[in-house]
Amino acid sequence: MSQRAEYISKMETQLDKLNEKMSSLESAAQEAKEEARQTYKEEMGKLRVKSKGALAKLEELKASTEDSWETMVGDMEKMHDAFTHSFFSFFQVPSSGSGEKSAKAGHSDAPKKA
């Protein structure tokens, strides 16, 4: 598997996991008090916007050429990090670190232009 394909696969997995966690937390929020539900609803809206942005950037990355994908990795990292940070900050869910670490590893493994 090429470094590009490996990186894209890692990003897809990480974004899918965060979106799954958002869905389960959203279900749990339905049982919370009205004020808490409203806060969750607002924050979930913000997270969904970041999620959609990260997924859109991932689609751009997938469609990019071998030559141009390297320059897009930095933007993907920023969007992924913003989404992840917002998610874990709001829900105060401890990050295993492995997801973020593997994305960073994928980024650092990206081939450099000669």
trRosetta pair geometry for C-beta under 8 A, 3 or more apart (Angstrom, degrees):
i j d omega theta_ij theta_ji phi_ij phi_ji
1 5 4.8 -121 -174 89 91 121
1 6 5.0 114 122 -62 117 90
1 9 7.5 -23 -180 -1 147 145
2 5 4.6 92 55 10 83 101
2 6 6.8 -146 94 -5 42 88
3 6 5.6 -55 -144 39 31 114
3 7 6.2 34 156 -22 66 106
3 106 7.5 151 -176 -159 81 71
3 109 5.3 -154 -143 128 119 102
3 110 6.0 156 141 -111 130 43
3 111 6.0 144 47 -23 152 89
4 7 5.9 -56 -150 34 27 110
4 8 6.4 24 154 -16 63 107
4 66 6.8 -111 -40 -122 159 71
4 69 5.5 54 -130 106 121 158
4 110 7.8 70 -82 -126 63 85
5 8 5.8 -54 -145 38 31 111
5 9 6.2 34 154 -21 64 108
6 9 5.7 -55 -148 36 29 113
6 10 6.4 30 154 -19 64 105
6 106 6.3 -161 117 -125 91 104
6 109 7.6 -37 88 96 131 141
7 10 5.8 -55 -150 35 31 111
7 11 6.4 28 154 -17 65 106
7 73 6.9 -38 169 -118 155 113
7 106 3.9 136 -113 174 80 120
7 107 7.1 103 -132 -68 124 46
7 109 7.4 -168 -69 71 105 105
7 110 6.6 28 -65 -79 153 94
8 11 5.8 -56 -148 38 31 110
8 12 6.3 34 154 -21 65 106
8 58 7.0 121 -145 -165 81 92
8 61 6.2 -180 -101 117 98 115
8 62 5.8 100 -140 -89 140 82
9 12 5.7 -52 -147 34 30 112
9 13 6.4 30 155 -18 63 107
10 13 5.8 -57 -150 37 30 111
10 14 6.3 26 156 -16 66 108
10 102 5.3 -148 -154 135 130 110
10 103 5.9 175 134 -90 120 61
10 106 4.8 -159 49 -53 151 150
11 14 5.8 -56 -145 39 31 109
11 15 6.1 25 160 -14 67 109
11 58 5.5 -175 126 -115 130 117
11 61 7.5 32 59 72 162 155
11 76 6.4 -39 -117 171 153 127
11 80 6.4 -100 -136 -89 98 140
11 103 6.4 84 -87 -119 72 103
11 106 7.4 -133 -41 89 86 162
12 15 6.1 -61 -145 41 26 106
12 16 6.1 28 156 -21 64 111
12 58 6.6 132 -77 -176 71 146
13 16 5.8 -57 -146 37 27 112
13 17 6.4 27 156 -20 63 106
14 17 5.8 -54 -149 34 30 111
14 18 6.6 27 155 -15 64 105
14 80 6.8 45 105 -155 136 121
14 84 7.6 -30 164 -81 118 120
14 99 4.8 128 -121 -169 105 109
14 102 7.4 -176 -64 75 122 111
14 103 6.0 -14 -29 -61 165 118
15 18 5.8 -54 -147 38 33 110
15 19 6.3 32 155 -17 66 108
15 51 7.0 130 -163 -150 98 82
15 54 5.7 -174 -113 121 126 124
15 55 6.2 147 170 -79 151 80
15 58 6.7 -94 -10 -40 159 155
15 80 7.2 -94 -70 -119 95 93
15 83 7.5 22 -117 108 86 155
16 19 5.8 -59 -147 40 29 110
16 20 6.3 32 153 -21 65 106
17 20 5.7 -53 -148 34 31 112
17 21 6.5 30 154 -17 64 104
17 99 6.7 -127 69 -109 147 143
18 21 5.7 -53 -148 37 33 111
18 22 6.4 38 151 -23 64 103
18 51 7.1 -164 109 -107 115 107
18 83 6.6 91 139 139 164 112
18 84 6.6 -108 -94 -98 145 69
18 87 5.6 -90 -155 -91 113 172
19 22 5.4 -47 -147 31 35 116
19 23 6.6 37 153 -21 63 101
19 51 5.9 108 -88 -150 97 139
20 23 5.8 -53 -153 33 33 112
20 24 6.6 26 153 -13 65 105
21 24 5.9 -57 -147 39 34 106
21 25 6.1 30 156 -16 68 109
21 87 7.3 82 91 -178 126 130
21 91 7.8 178 147 78 116 172
21 93 7.1 -148 178 74 141 178
22 25 5.9 -60 -145 42 28 108
22 26 6.1 34 154 -26 64 108
22 44 6.7 128 -170 -136 105 92
22 47 5.9 -175 -120 126 133 140
22 48 7.7 146 168 -73 153 73
22 51 7.2 -68 -12 -64 165 150
22 87 7.0 -86 -73 -128 98 114
23 26 5.6 -52 -146 32 29 115
23 27 6.7 32 153 -20 62 101
24 27 5.7 -49 -154 31 35 113
24 28 6.7 34 149 -16 64 104
25 28 5.5 -52 -149 38 37 112
25 29 6.3 46 150 -29 66 103
25 40 7.7 -156 142 -151 95 119
25 91 5.9 -58 -130 -116 159 136
26 29 5.5 -48 -149 28 33 117
26 30 7.3 48 149 -32 58 91
26 40 7.1 151 -120 160 58 119
26 44 5.8 82 -98 -118 106 148
27 30 5.9 -41 -167 9 37 116
28 31 6.2 -58 -172 31 46 107
28 32 7.4 56 136 -35 68 99
29 32 5.2 -39 -159 9 51 122
29 36 7.0 -148 -152 132 83 94
29 37 5.8 126 160 -118 92 65
29 40 3.8 180 -148 157 144 169
29 41 7.6 170 141 -50 142 64
29 44 7.6 -135 28 -43 167 134
30 37 7.0 61 -117 -119 30 115
32 36 3.8 -96 155 96 129 126
32 37 5.2 169 79 -59 99 74
32 40 6.6 119 44 -14 148 139
33 36 4.8 85 57 14 77 106
33 37 6.9 -140 96 -11 35 90
34 37 5.5 -55 -146 34 29 113
34 38 6.5 30 156 -21 64 103
35 38 5.8 -53 -153 31 31 112
35 39 6.7 30 150 -16 63 104
36 39 5.6 -53 -150 37 36 112
36 40 6.2 37 151 -19 67 106
37 40 5.6 -54 -147 39 32 112
37 41 6.2 36 153 -25 65 106
38 41 5.6 -51 -147 33 30 115
38 42 6.5 29 155 -17 63 104
39 42 5.9 -56 -151 36 30 109
39 43 6.3 21 156 -11 66 110
40 43 5.9 -62 -145 44 29 106
40 44 5.8 31 158 -23 68 110
41 44 5.8 -53 -141 36 25 111
41 45 6.6 32 154 -24 60 103
42 45 5.8 -54 -157 29 30 114
42 46 6.9 27 149 -15 63 103
43 46 5.6 -52 -153 36 38 111
43 47 6.2 37 150 -18 69 105
43 90 4.8 147 -171 -154 140 148
44 47 5.5 -53 -144 39 35 112
44 48 6.2 40 154 -24 66 103
45 48 5.8 -51 -147 32 29 112
45 49 6.8 32 152 -20 61 101
46 49 5.8 -53 -156 30 33 113
46 50 6.7 27 150 -13 65 105
46 86 6.7 -129 126 -180 109 139
47 50 5.7 -56 -151 40 36 109
47 51 6.0 40 150 -23 69 106
47 83 7.2 92 -154 -152 72 78
47 86 5.9 -179 -99 120 79 119
47 87 5.9 89 -131 -87 123 78
47 90 7.1 -105 -61 32 121 153
48 51 5.4 -50 -142 37 33 115
48 52 6.2 35 157 -20 65 103
49 52 5.9 -54 -149 36 28 109
49 53 6.5 29 151 -19 62 107
50 53 5.6 -55 -150 37 33 114
50 54 6.3 31 154 -18 66 105
50 79 7.3 170 -170 -171 78 77
50 82 5.9 -139 -146 115 124 98
50 83 4.2 166 142 -99 115 82
50 86 5.7 135 1 43 170 151
51 54 5.8 -56 -148 37 30 109
51 55 6.2 27 155 -16 65 108
51 83 5.9 112 -78 -141 53 131
52 55 5.7 -55 -143 40 30 110
52 56 6.2 34 155 -21 65 106
53 56 5.7 -54 -146 35 29 111
53 57 6.4 28 154 -18 64 106
53 79 5.5 -142 123 -149 100 122
53 83 7.5 -172 67 -65 98 115
54 57 5.7 -53 -147 36 31 111
54 58 6.4 36 151 -22 64 104
54 76 7.6 86 -151 -154 74 66
54 79 4.4 168 -98 140 74 111
54 80 5.6 106 -138 -82 124 56
54 82 7.9 -167 -68 64 109 92
54 83 4.8 -40 -38 -27 144 151
55 58 5.5 -50 -148 34 34 115
55 59 6.6 37 151 -21 64 100
56 59 5.7 -51 -153 32 34 112
56 60 6.7 36 148 -19 64 101
57 60 5.5 -49 -152 34 37 115
57 61 6.4 41 147 -23 66 103
57 72 7.5 174 -177 178 89 104
57 75 6.0 -146 -152 126 130 102
57 76 5.2 171 137 -101 120 69
57 79 4.9 138 18 30 158 163
58 61 5.4 -50 -149 34 34 116
58 62 6.4 39 151 -22 65 102
58 76 6.5 93 -82 -132 61 114
59 62 5.6 -48 -148 33 34 114
59 63 6.4 24 155 -11 64 109
60 63 5.9 -65 -149 43 30 105
60 64 6.4 47 150 -45 64 99
60 72 6.4 -153 117 -153 104 144
61 64 5.6 -40 -152 7 32 120
61 69 5.9 81 -161 -143 73 94
61 72 5.0 -177 -101 120 81 133
61 73 7.3 90 -128 -81 124 53
61 76 5.4 26 -64 -72 143 138
64 68 4.7 -126 -171 90 107 100
64 69 4.1 143 99 -80 129 76
64 72 5.5 -151 -59 6 163 150
65 68 4.8 72 52 19 86 99
65 69 6.8 -146 79 -27 37 86
66 69 6.4 -44 -139 13 23 113
67 70 7.6 -62 174 15 31 104
67 113 8.0 58 -151 -102 73 117
68 71 5.8 -56 -167 36 58 109
68 72 6.5 52 142 -19 80 109
69 72 5.4 -64 -153 39 42 112
69 73 6.8 62 150 -44 71 89
70 73 5.9 -35 -159 0 36 117
70 110 5.5 141 -126 165 84 124
70 111 6.9 -84 -92 72 127 69
70 112 7.6 126 -156 -117 146 32
70 113 6.6 178 75 -41 163 95
71 74 7.0 -43 -177 19 42 107
72 75 5.5 -56 -162 41 56 112
72 76 6.0 58 143 -24 79 105
73 76 5.5 -56 -148 37 34 114
73 77 6.2 39 154 -24 67 104
73 107 5.5 149 163 -128 121 84
73 110 5.3 -75 -49 -76 173 163
74 77 5.7 -51 -149 32 30 113
74 78 6.6 30 153 -19 63 103
74 107 7.9 99 -83 -150 49 122
75 78 5.7 -53 -151 34 33 112
75 79 6.4 28 155 -14 66 106
76 79 5.9 -59 -149 40 31 107
76 80 6.0 29 155 -18 67 111
77 80 5.8 -58 -143 40 27 111
77 81 6.0 26 159 -19 65 110
77 103 6.9 147 -119 150 80 112
77 104 7.7 80 -135 -97 120 60
77 107 5.5 40 -80 -93 131 146
78 81 5.9 -57 -144 39 25 109
78 82 6.3 26 157 -19 63 108
79 82 5.8 -54 -146 35 29 110
79 83 6.3 27 156 -16 63 108
80 83 5.9 -59 -150 39 28 109
80 84 6.1 24 156 -16 66 111
80 103 6.0 -153 130 -166 153 157
81 84 5.7 -56 -140 41 29 110
81 85 5.9 30 160 -20 66 110
81 100 7.6 75 -108 -136 77 107
82 85 5.9 -54 -141 38 25 110
82 86 6.2 25 159 -17 61 109
83 86 6.0 -58 -148 38 26 109
83 87 6.2 27 155 -21 63 110
84 87 5.7 -57 -148 35 28 113
84 88 6.2 12 163 -5 66 110
84 95 7.3 61 174 -109 109 136
84 99 7.5 -176 -125 110 135 120
84 100 6.2 140 157 -86 163 104
85 88 6.3 -63 -142 45 25 99
85 89 5.8 27 160 -22 64 115
86 89 5.8 -57 -139 38 24 112
86 90 6.2 17 166 -13 63 110
87 90 6.5 -67 -152 38 21 101
87 91 6.2 -18 170 17 61 115
87 93 7.3 -39 140 40 87 118
88 91 6.5 -68 -129 57 26 88
88 92 7.1 69 172 -108 58 17
88 93 5.4 -103 -126 60 70 78
88 94 7.6 57 -152 -130 113 10
88 95 5.2 -24 -110 -52 153 104
89 92 7.2 6 -176 -71 22 58
95 99 7.0 -106 -168 45 98 107
95 100 6.3 27 167 -10 138 123
96 99 6.3 87 60 -3 100 90
97 100 6.0 -63 -153 46 41 104
97 101 5.5 43 152 -27 74 114
98 101 5.4 -56 -138 40 29 114
98 102 6.1 29 162 -21 66 105
99 102 6.1 -55 -147 33 26 105
99 103 6.7 23 154 -16 61 104
100 103 5.8 -55 -153 35 34 110
100 104 6.4 33 151 -17 67 106
101 104 5.7 -57 -150 38 32 110
101 105 6.2 35 150 -22 67 105
102 105 5.3 -48 -144 35 35 115
102 106 6.3 41 153 -22 64 100
103 106 5.6 -50 -151 33 33 113
103 107 6.5 33 149 -19 64 103
104 107 5.5 -53 -150 35 35 112
104 108 6.2 27 154 -15 68 106
105 108 5.9 -56 -143 40 31 105
105 109 6.1 28 156 -19 64 111
106 109 5.8 -61 -146 39 28 110
106 110 7.2 52 149 -48 59 86
107 110 5.8 -30 -166 -10 37 115
